[in-house]
Amino acid sequence: MKNENIETDLKRETAKWTKRIEKEIKKAKAKNKKGEALLENIRAYIDDSKYFTKKGDPIRAFEAIIWAWSWLEILKELKVLSV
């Protein structure tokens, strides 16, 4: 597989997951103060992903959006957030 294909795939996947999480995060509600802080952390990962996308760094952009999703799913599972 050529690096160009990997880069294209990363960009496409990052855009797809960014669009999805932006819809989810609008509905997210923290159940306590700690949840509010962690929700801000998720938003920071989303912003980081956008920053790295603009800088032309698809690897870090993808990594950041995946971290955002991971935290969102973990916090929903632990019932710290409701979505």
N, C-alpha and C positions, 0 to 999 in steps of 0.2 A: 504494500500500500504506500502510495506517495504521501509525502508530508502535506502537500496541497490538499489532498482529500481529507486528511485528519483535521487540518485547520478549518476547512469548510464545514466538516461535520461538527466540530466543536462550536463554531459560530452559530450554526443552525440549531443545535441542541440548547445552547445558552439562550438564544432568543426565544425558543419554545418554552423553556422552563421559567424564564423571566416573566413572560406574558402570563403564564399560569399562576405563579406565586403572587404577582401583583394583584390578581383578582382575589386570591385567597387571603392575602394579608389585610385587605380592606375589611374583611368580615371577622378578622381575629380579635378576640377580646381576652385581655388578661384577667385572671381571677384573683390576683393579689399584686402587691408592690414588686415582688421578685419577678412575677410574670411580666409586668410592665417593662422592667429592665431587660429581660430576655427578649421581649418583643422588639425593643429598640435594637438589640444585637442582631436580630434577624434582618431588620431594615438596613442596618449598617452593612451586612453581607450583600444585600441586594445592591446598595449603592456602590460597594466595592466592585461588584461584578460589572456594573455599568461603567465605572471608572476604567477598569482594565480593558473592557471592550473598546472604549474610546482611544485608549493608549495602544491598541493593536496587540494585546496580549491575551489570545483566546484561551490559553491554558489556565491562567489565573482567573479569568472571567468565568470560565466553566466551574472551576473549583469553588469560587465564592458563591455561585448560585446554588451549587449542590450542598454546600454547608448551610445556606439559608433554608433549603428544603429539609435538610436533615434535622435542624433545630426545630423547625415548625412541626414536623411529624413527631419528634420526641416529646415536645411540650404538649402536643395534643394528646398523645398516649398517656402522659403523666397527669393529664387533666389540669395543667397549669394555664393552658389556653383553650378557649373554645372557638370553633370556626363554624 
